Amino acid sequence: MILDKFSLEGKVALVTGASRGLGQGIALGLAEAGADIAAVSRGACEDTAQKVKALGRRFLSLPCDLAKASVADLDALVERTVQELGRIDILVNNAGINIRHPAAEFPEEDWETVMQVNLKCVMFLSQAAARRFLEQGGGKIINVASALSFQGGILVPPYTASKHAVLGLTREFANEWAAKNINVNAIAPGYMLTDLNEALVNDPVRCPAILSRIPAGRWGTPEDLQGAAVFLASDAANYCHGSVVVVDGAWLTR
């Protein structure tokens, strides 16, 4: 049955930035499909934990400030997942931050912080997970890119640079690991109703301008990413390597 290929029963997914927003939405979607969840978050993750457990899945909280995490810290997240949940089958590199300044005034410290979370952590968490996947014969990596993986944006030089780079890493990893039964793909959300976009949502000029350019007529929600995440994490996507699923209400078509 085709629907059986979408089942994640018996799988373990490590999701970064899972305490709220897109990460929480993805984690809950994977849990509904059958996966146990290891959740990386800087802050409290009780809400996600309760919702995952209510679905009958196991939940592991992995507190970590990715803005300060070393490569050893990232390796430890994967190792703890394996030690406490028995395995790791899926990595979702969702965590991301954005800091806004004009390009001519962008501080080096803020540049480094955004690149640390949005790019360095994607690289080295993927590396740590892939080592496990190579040992066990396969696995799935899903990177959360952005509509700004394809566009320039405004006031967001490191965010745009990092999200372009996330697509590059997705394709590079796919080239190296596809033959090893490791699927590396990406989801590119458009404008989503999350804390990351709170400034835009509250901007009386830019919010209406953005909304008027979304053919679907609304901002996206974390739930809008669940189907794409479950698909890319499942056996239904076994021949997808280096793909990008755009979930943006047709924003990029305008």
C-alpha positions as CSV (number, residue, x, y, z in Angstrom):
1,M,0.0,0.0,0.0
2,I,1.4,3.4,-0.9
3,L,0.4,5.0,2.4
4,D,2.6,2.5,4.2
5,K,5.6,4.1,2.6
6,F,4.8,7.3,4.4
7,S,4.8,5.6,7.9
8,L,7.6,6.6,10.3
9,E,6.8,3.8,12.8
10,G,9.9,2.8,14.7
11,K,12.0,5.7,13.5
12,V,13.7,8.3,15.6
13,A,14.0,12.0,14.4
14,L,16.3,14.6,15.8
15,V,14.8,18.1,15.2
16,T,16.5,21.4,16.0
17,G,14.6,24.4,17.1
18,A,11.7,22.2,18.1
19,S,10.3,24.2,21.0
20,R,8.0,26.4,18.9
21,G,7.3,27.6,15.4
22,L,8.3,25.6,12.4
23,G,10.4,23.2,14.4
24,Q,7.6,22.3,16.7
25,G,5.2,21.9,13.7
26,I,7.6,19.6,11.9
27,A,8.3,17.5,15.1
28,L,4.6,17.0,15.7
29,G,4.1,16.0,12.0
30,L,6.8,13.4,12.2
31,A,5.4,12.2,15.5
32,E,1.9,11.8,14.1
33,A,3.5,9.7,11.3
34,G,5.0,7.4,13.9
35,A,8.5,8.8,14.8
36,D,9.9,9.3,18.3
37,I,11.4,12.8,18.7
38,A,14.7,14.1,20.1
39,A,14.2,17.9,20.3
40,V,17.0,20.4,20.4
41,S,16.1,23.8,21.8
42,R,17.7,26.7,23.6
43,G,14.6,27.3,25.8
44,A,12.0,25.2,27.5
45,C,10.5,22.5,25.4
46,E,7.7,21.3,27.6
47,D,4.9,22.2,25.2
48,T,6.4,20.1,22.4
49,A,7.1,17.3,24.9
50,Q,3.5,17.1,26.0
51,K,2.1,17.2,22.5
52,V,4.5,14.5,21.3
53,K,3.8,12.2,24.3
54,A,0.1,12.7,23.8
55,L,0.6,11.1,20.4
56,G,2.0,8.1,22.1
57,R,5.6,8.8,21.0
58,R,8.8,8.9,23.0
59,F,10.4,12.4,23.6
60,L,13.9,13.4,24.5
61,S,14.7,17.0,25.3
62,L,18.2,18.1,24.3
63,P,18.9,21.6,25.7
64,C,21.5,23.4,23.6
65,D,22.2,27.0,22.6
66,L,23.3,26.5,19.0
67,A,24.6,30.0,18.8
68,K,27.4,28.9,21.2
69,A,27.6,25.2,20.3
70,S,31.0,23.6,19.4
71,V,31.4,20.8,16.9
72,A,31.8,18.5,19.9
73,D,28.5,19.7,21.4
74,L,26.8,18.9,18.1
75,D,28.3,15.5,18.0
76,A,27.0,14.9,21.5
77,L,23.4,15.7,20.5
78,V,23.5,12.8,18.0
79,E,25.2,10.5,20.5
80,R,22.7,11.3,23.2
81,T,19.9,10.6,20.8
82,V,21.3,7.2,20.0
83,Q,22.1,6.3,23.6
84,E,18.7,7.3,25.0
85,L,16.3,6.5,22.1
86,G,18.3,3.6,20.6
87,R,19.0,5.0,17.1
88,I,18.7,8.0,14.8
89,D,17.0,7.8,11.4
90,I,16.1,11.4,10.6
91,L,17.8,14.7,11.1
92,V,15.9,17.9,10.6
93,N,18.1,21.0,10.5
94,N,15.4,23.5,11.3
95,A,16.9,25.9,13.8
96,G,17.5,29.4,12.4
97,I,17.9,33.0,13.5
98,N,17.6,36.3,11.7
99,I,19.1,39.7,12.8
100,R,18.2,42.8,10.7
101,H,20.5,45.7,9.9
102,P,21.2,47.6,6.8
103,A,24.0,45.9,4.8
104,A,26.3,49.0,5.1
105,E,26.1,48.9,8.9
106,F,25.9,45.1,9.6
107,P,28.0,44.3,12.7
108,E,30.5,41.5,12.5
109,E,29.3,39.9,15.7
110,D,25.7,39.6,14.4
111,W,27.0,38.2,11.1
112,E,28.9,35.5,13.0
113,T,26.0,34.6,15.2
114,V,23.6,34.1,12.3
115,M,26.1,32.1,10.3
116,Q,26.9,29.9,13.3
117,V,23.3,28.9,13.8
118,N,22.1,28.8,10.2
119,L,25.1,27.3,8.5
120,K,27.8,25.9,10.7
121,C,25.4,23.9,12.8
122,V,23.7,22.5,9.7
123,M,27.1,21.4,8.4
124,F,28.4,19.7,11.5
125,L,25.1,18.2,12.8
126,S,24.7,16.7,9.3
127,Q,28.2,15.3,9.5
128,A,27.6,13.7,12.9
129,A,24.3,12.2,11.8
130,A,25.8,11.0,8.5
131,R,28.5,9.1,10.3
132,R,25.8,7.1,12.1
133,F,23.8,6.7,8.9
134,L,26.9,5.3,7.1
135,E,27.3,2.7,9.8
136,Q,23.6,1.6,9.8
137,G,23.1,1.7,6.0
138,G,21.1,4.8,5.5
139,G,19.1,7.7,6.9
140,K,17.3,11.0,6.1
141,I,18.5,14.6,6.4
142,I,16.0,17.4,5.9
143,N,17.4,21.0,5.8
144,V,15.1,23.9,6.3
145,A,16.1,26.5,3.6
146,S,14.0,29.5,2.7
147,A,12.5,31.5,-0.1
148,L,15.6,33.6,0.5
149,S,17.6,30.7,-0.7
150,F,16.5,32.1,-4.1
151,Q,16.1,35.8,-3.5
152,G,18.1,38.6,-1.9
153,G,15.8,40.0,0.8
154,I,16.2,43.3,2.6
155,L,18.3,44.1,5.7
156,V,19.3,40.4,6.1
157,P,22.7,39.8,4.5
158,P,23.8,36.8,6.7
159,Y,20.4,35.2,6.7
160,T,20.2,35.3,2.9
161,A,23.8,34.1,2.6
162,S,23.3,31.3,5.0
163,K,20.1,30.1,3.3
164,H,21.7,30.2,-0.1
165,A,24.5,28.1,1.4
166,V,22.0,25.6,3.0
167,L,20.8,24.7,-0.5
168,G,24.4,24.3,-1.6
169,L,25.2,22.0,1.3
170,T,22.0,20.0,0.6
171,R,23.1,19.4,-3.0
172,E,26.7,18.7,-2.0
173,F,25.7,16.2,0.6
174,A,23.4,14.5,-1.8
175,N,26.2,14.1,-4.3
176,E,28.4,12.4,-1.8
177,W,25.8,10.3,0.1
178,A,23.1,9.3,-2.3
179,A,24.9,6.1,-3.2
180,K,25.1,5.4,0.5
181,N,21.3,5.4,1.0
182,I,21.4,8.7,2.7
183,N,18.7,11.1,1.4
184,V,19.5,14.8,1.8
185,N,16.8,17.2,0.8
186,A,15.4,20.6,1.8
187,I,12.2,22.4,2.5
188,A,12.0,26.1,1.5
189,P,9.3,27.9,3.4
190,G,8.0,31.2,2.3
191,Y,6.7,33.9,4.7
192,M,5.5,32.0,7.7
193,L,3.7,33.1,10.9
194,T,6.5,32.5,13.4
195,D,8.4,34.5,16.0
196,L,11.2,34.9,13.4
197,N,8.9,37.1,11.3
198,E,7.3,38.9,14.1
199,A,8.8,42.2,13.1
200,L,7.5,41.9,9.6
201,V,4.0,40.8,10.7
202,N,3.8,43.9,12.9
203,D,5.2,46.2,10.2
204,P,2.3,48.3,9.0
205,V,3.9,48.9,5.6
206,R,5.8,45.7,4.8
207,C,3.2,43.2,6.1
208,P,0.4,44.3,3.7
209,A,3.0,44.5,0.9
210,I,4.2,40.9,1.5
211,L,0.6,39.6,1.8
212,S,-0.4,41.2,-1.4
213,R,2.3,39.3,-3.2
214,I,1.4,35.8,-1.9
215,P,-1.0,34.3,-4.5
216,A,-2.4,32.0,-1.8
217,G,-3.6,35.1,0.0
218,R,-2.2,34.2,3.5
219,W,1.0,33.7,5.4
220,G,2.0,30.1,6.0
221,T,1.8,28.2,9.3
222,P,4.0,25.5,10.9
223,E,1.4,23.0,10.0
224,D,1.9,23.8,6.3
225,L,5.3,22.1,6.5
226,Q,4.2,18.9,8.0
227,G,3.3,17.1,4.8
228,A,6.6,17.9,3.1
229,A,8.6,16.9,6.1
230,V,6.8,13.5,6.5
231,F,7.3,12.8,2.8
232,L,11.0,13.6,2.8
233,A,11.5,11.6,6.0
234,S,9.7,8.6,4.7
235,D,10.4,5.7,2.3
236,A,8.1,7.5,-0.2
237,A,11.1,9.8,-0.9
238,N,13.8,7.2,-1.3
239,Y,14.7,8.4,-4.8
240,C,14.7,12.1,-3.8
241,H,18.3,13.4,-3.4
242,G,19.2,17.1,-3.4
243,S,15.6,18.1,-3.9
244,V,14.0,21.3,-2.6
245,V,10.3,21.3,-1.7
246,V,9.1,24.9,-1.8
247,V,6.2,25.7,0.6
248,D,5.4,29.3,0.0
249,G,1.9,29.9,-1.2
250,A,3.3,30.5,-4.7
251,W,5.4,33.5,-3.5
252,L,8.4,32.6,-5.7
253,T,6.2,32.3,-8.8
254,R,5.4,36.1,-8.7
